[in-house]
Amino acid sequence: MLSRVATVMAPRTHNRRRVTGSSGRRREGRESEPQRPNMSRRVFTSAALLLLVVMVCCGTGGAVASEGQSSEPNFQWTGIKEDGVTVDSLSVPGLLKVGNDVFAVAEAHCKKGENTVFTGIASQLLTMGKGNEPEELLRDVKDTHFLEKGGSEELKKRIDVSRSTTVVDESDIYMLVGKHNHEDVADCKTETENIKSGMLLVKGKVSGEGDKKIDWKTTDGVPCTLGDQHKSWTGLIGGGGSGVKLR
């Protein structure tokens, strides 16, 4: 019985041959098994050209996408250069600590004449004065910046913003503001329709040495589609004041 099992388990080697490779080691294989040819230089060149074409196409698609993004509304913050503009009232104030400096930020309601009313964001560096007398802040119109949309001077349009909520991340200042929007938030279809939401995310930094101020630079829309929740919304509005950074 042992011999019968040994006969069954013994490998058959009558149809195998031994081949000695360049490393000196032997490997076994069937005599009828053909050797695998190496990739020819022509095939390698074709593969490289195909990869190059794919890379060029991807680069072209990215350029087209960048050009498409330029059609988004251009937002720009600017100071009040008109005469006769006054700060009528302030709302939703907040305090920001950037480094060793503390700034007051608030929504400013500006007025020119009897019929022209618009809103902007006022900010001012706080300084410790002598005595305990209360000091009125953010009443100077030069401390207020308002938002404009449009690239050329002819197409620029002033945008009313409201309820600024600010938070500081090291030297960067982030502000979430609402903007006057005539469109229903429920009409948003995709996440790319970030202007319809009525919320803008603004990034700013402190500039200047002696007369420090906050310069609001990058402005972008907050996506209006957050799952299916937007279908039941009629509008979005910020809370205002100062935010908190959570780690």
C-alpha distance (Angstrom), angle and dihedral (degrees) to the residues before:
residue distance angle dihedral
M1 . . .
L2 3.76 . .
S3 3.76 92.2 .
R4 3.78 90.8 49.5
V5 3.83 91.7 53.6
A6 3.78 91.3 46.7
T7 3.74 89.9 52.3
V8 3.79 91.7 52.9
M9 3.80 95.1 46.1
A10 3.77 97.5 44.1
P11 3.81 113.0 105.5
R12 3.74 118.3 -116.8
T13 3.74 110.6 -122.4
H14 3.78 102.7 166.6
N15 3.81 92.8 97.1
R16 3.82 97.6 43.0
R17 3.75 130.4 88.2
R18 3.76 131.7 -159.2
V19 3.77 120.7 -124.2
T20 3.76 124.1 -166.8
G21 3.81 113.3 -145.1
S22 3.79 130.1 -154.7
S23 3.81 90.4 -92.0
G24 3.78 91.7 58.6
R25 3.79 94.1 -113.9
R26 3.78 120.8 125.5
R27 3.76 125.0 -129.7
E28 3.78 128.7 -173.4
G29 3.76 127.2 -135.9
R30 3.74 142.2 154.0
E31 3.76 116.5 -81.7
S32 3.80 90.7 -130.9
E33 3.87 92.7 52.2
P34 3.82 109.0 107.2
Q35 3.79 120.7 -137.7
R36 3.81 115.6 -107.4
P37 3.77 110.4 -114.9
N38 3.80 119.0 -129.3
M39 3.82 120.0 -112.8
S40 3.75 107.7 -85.9
R41 3.77 123.0 -127.0
R42 3.80 90.3 -112.4
V43 3.81 93.3 57.1
F44 3.80 91.0 47.5
T45 3.81 91.4 51.4
S46 3.81 91.6 49.6
A47 3.80 91.5 51.1
A48 3.81 91.2 49.9
L49 3.81 91.9 50.5
L50 3.81 91.1 49.2
L51 3.81 90.7 52.0
L52 3.80 90.3 49.9
V53 3.81 91.8 52.0
V54 3.82 91.1 50.5
M55 3.80 91.1 50.9
V56 3.81 92.2 50.1
C57 3.82 91.6 49.2
C58 3.81 91.3 50.1
G59 3.79 90.7 50.0
T60 3.79 91.3 50.6
G61 3.80 91.4 49.9
G62 3.80 90.5 51.7
A63 3.79 90.8 51.4
V64 3.80 91.1 51.0
A65 3.80 90.5 49.5
S66 3.80 90.4 51.3
E67 3.78 90.8 51.1
G68 3.80 89.4 49.6
Q69 3.80 91.5 53.8
S70 3.79 90.8 56.6
S71 3.83 88.3 72.2
E72 3.82 89.6 71.1
P73 3.83 114.7 105.7
N74 3.81 113.0 -85.4
F75 3.80 112.6 -130.3
Q76 3.78 122.8 -161.2
W77 3.79 132.6 176.5
T78 3.78 116.6 -139.7
G79 3.77 138.9 171.1
I80 3.79 125.0 -109.3
K81 3.79 108.0 -92.9
E82 3.80 98.1 168.0
D83 3.78 123.7 103.5
G84 3.76 121.8 -121.9
V85 3.83 96.1 32.3
T86 3.80 116.7 136.3
V87 3.80 135.0 179.8
D88 3.79 104.4 -112.0
S89 3.82 99.6 -178.4
L90 3.81 144.4 -15.3
S91 3.81 131.1 -138.5
V92 3.83 142.9 178.2
P93 3.83 96.1 20.8
G94 3.78 123.0 -169.3
L95 3.81 140.9 178.7
L96 3.80 126.3 -125.6
K97 3.80 127.3 -166.7
V98 3.80 111.6 -156.1
G99 3.79 110.6 176.8
N100 3.80 105.5 -49.7
D101 3.81 94.2 -22.9
V102 3.79 128.3 91.9
F103 3.81 121.5 -154.1
A104 3.78 131.9 -168.2
V105 3.82 114.9 -140.0
A106 3.80 126.6 -173.5
E107 3.77 144.3 155.1
A108 3.80 108.3 -96.0
H109 3.80 123.6 -152.9
C110 3.79 107.2 -153.7
K111 3.76 128.2 -166.1
K112 3.79 135.6 -163.3
G113 3.75 115.2 -174.8
E114 3.77 118.9 -36.3
N115 3.79 102.4 -55.2
T116 3.83 106.9 34.2
V117 3.80 113.0 84.9
F118 3.81 126.3 158.9
T119 3.79 139.3 156.7
G120 3.78 132.5 -125.6
I121 3.80 140.9 160.4
A122 3.80 119.3 -89.7
S123 3.81 123.0 -161.6
Q124 3.79 132.4 175.5
L125 3.80 136.9 177.9
L126 3.80 111.8 -117.1
T127 3.80 118.1 -133.2
M128 3.77 128.5 -172.0
G129 3.81 106.6 -115.0
K130 3.76 127.5 -167.4
G131 3.77 118.9 -87.6
N132 3.78 129.6 9.6
E133 3.78 98.5 -82.5
P134 3.82 113.0 136.6
E135 3.78 114.5 -111.7
E136 3.78 124.7 -148.0
L137 3.80 111.7 -129.8
L138 3.80 136.5 -158.2
R139 3.79 94.5 11.2
D140 3.80 94.2 121.5
V141 3.79 110.2 92.1
K142 3.82 91.5 -142.8
D143 3.81 88.7 70.0
T144 3.82 90.9 62.9
H145 3.80 125.8 86.8
F146 3.77 124.6 -170.6
L147 3.79 131.9 -159.9
E148 3.79 125.4 -111.7
K149 3.80 129.0 -169.5
G150 3.79 124.0 -153.9
G151 3.79 136.9 55.0
S152 3.82 105.8 -119.3
E153 3.80 126.5 53.1
E154 3.80 91.2 -114.6
L155 3.80 94.2 54.2
K156 3.80 98.7 41.6
K157 3.78 114.5 122.1
R158 3.78 128.0 -174.3
I159 3.81 114.4 -120.5
D160 3.79 121.6 -152.5
V161 3.80 113.3 -134.6
S162 3.77 128.5 -169.3
R163 3.81 146.0 -177.3
S164 3.78 100.2 21.8
T165 3.80 115.6 -155.7
T166 3.81 113.6 -166.3
V167 3.79 135.0 -169.5
V168 3.82 132.6 175.7
D169 3.81 126.8 -134.8
E170 3.82 106.8 -175.2
S171 3.84 104.0 -65.4
D172 3.82 95.2 -13.6
I173 3.80 121.4 92.5
Y174 3.81 119.6 -156.6
M175 3.78 123.0 -165.3
L176 3.79 128.8 -172.8
V177 3.80 112.9 -158.0
G178 3.76 135.5 172.7
K179 3.79 120.9 -128.4
H180 3.78 129.7 -156.2
N181 3.79 106.1 -94.8
H182 3.81 128.3 -178.8
E183 3.81 94.7 -168.5
D184 3.78 124.6 90.8
V185 3.79 113.1 -113.5
A186 3.81 89.1 -139.4
D187 3.82 88.1 67.7
C188 3.81 91.4 68.4
K189 3.78 110.1 116.0
T190 3.80 107.4 177.3
E191 3.78 139.7 18.2
T192 3.81 89.3 -106.3
E193 3.80 91.0 68.8
N194 3.78 90.6 83.5
I195 3.80 95.3 144.5
K196 3.81 94.7 62.8
S197 3.79 93.3 61.8
G198 3.79 93.1 79.1
M199 3.82 91.1 -132.3
L200 3.81 125.3 108.0
L201 3.80 128.2 -166.8
V202 3.80 112.9 -148.1
K203 3.80 128.5 -170.6
G204 3.79 122.4 -157.7
K205 3.79 143.6 169.2
V206 3.78 137.5 -155.3
S207 3.80 112.6 -102.8
G208 3.79 133.6 -174.4
E209 3.78 131.6 43.1
G210 3.79 108.8 -126.1
D211 3.80 101.2 15.3
K212 3.79 98.9 38.7
K213 3.78 120.6 -168.8
I214 3.80 140.1 163.8
D215 3.79 116.0 -101.1
W216 3.80 113.2 -158.9
K217 3.80 108.2 -148.9
T218 3.81 122.7 154.0
T219 3.81 115.1 50.3
D220 3.80 124.5 -179.6
G221 3.77 137.9 160.6
V222 3.79 125.0 -103.9
P223 3.84 111.7 -122.6
C224 3.78 109.7 -103.0
T225 3.81 96.9 -153.8
L226 3.79 112.0 81.6
G227 3.78 103.4 164.4
D228 3.80 112.4 -65.8
Q229 3.80 94.9 -41.1
H230 3.81 93.5 96.3
K231 3.81 91.0 69.0
S232 3.80 90.9 73.8
W233 3.82 95.8 43.1
T234 3.79 123.9 102.4
G235 3.81 95.1 -178.4
L236 3.81 147.4 -17.8
I237 3.79 126.7 -125.3
G238 3.79 131.9 177.4
G239 3.76 125.2 -123.0
G240 3.80 96.4 -132.6
G241 3.79 130.1 -145.5
S242 3.79 127.6 68.3
G243 3.79 124.8 -25.2
V244 3.79 129.7 -147.2
K245 3.80 127.6 -123.7
L246 3.81 112.7 -136.4
R247 3.79 120.7 -162.9
